[in-house]
Amino acid sequence: MIPLRDDVPSRTIPFVTIGLIVANALVFARELLLAREGRVQPFFASFALTPAHVVHPSSPSVYSTIFTSMFLHEGWLHIIGNMWYLWIFGDNVEDSVGHFRFILFYLLCGIGAAAAQVAISPESTTPMIGASGAISGVLGSSQEGGVAFWAHVGGFLAGMILPFKKRGVRLFQ
């Protein structure tokens, strides 16, 4: 079941949620331009998280892919699905924990997702991209075709155990 909306209005303007959606859209627009020029694969090679590269780093900059990979998406359905879930549910969590704590929470969930994927497949040379793990931490585990399944689980678990007060977060009435 794909939710179309929630019925809990935001009490504040979800600046962080909107900012994350805009950032993801801008990076995706860049991907589209690079794809048109035939240069998207080197872009992914530089900014996607590859577990084997994290386990056996050739330089310290490889660790930045833990963050940059959260803003890359494979195609229209991937980005639309991720941003749709973030738009529907992110505002309620942001309302509950506050703007600054929400961005910290979101990024920590993404780190948890990356850590889970690296732990399960440490020698994998398949790049991991997308915000799914971080968003799973925000809303619970969403299944998207089994891609980076452990990243979803890791993000979901990080969302459950991180010590942010999420009392009163209502996604539906």
Steps between C-alpha positions, in 0.01 A plus 500: 500500500636840404376786717369803315513733799478512876228676691711661770571866420841648576513753778812662352641547153712189432810690382732203527266261319453752220875565490579130471250459217644801316857375549408156368318654202799720414741207513260294287479783245880493486488122445258549210731755337801275544306201363415698188873565456591137576687595817272375777696179575816685611275724713352195673846345535615810687197560722323163552590286802679180404537271803835352390644851459392593852647181648823537299529878452745636244464848651313664788262667253326164445320553832323807362301263276307396812332841471513572128339167410186609689433761230545279191214317332489246220197632316169680512315232698780480754509872575124550480438211741760616749400865491129413518552306822724774640240766417212306654670391822805722551301806606342318794831371632660842443212656696563258785878526535565850364681618188864458605443169672307373197790558259732331749253213542457463122876493436562256786232269358677519163830415670331206674369383163844523342662322795250215478556454127880509541483255793287251304692531170846634589666381179223614266608718210142592417442869571222590743299811428181665619333647802299186576696406811474846654131521413443154648626643827243778472195290419581136563629247247375549143570221255620617161568201284752346739771745395746545787260320733737519797536874451123528551518282809798696634324832447185369663692367801694825534169687499371281780803511729633854460434695821276765346171559673240403246208482740179616352608453136177421325514398138129430471204590718 
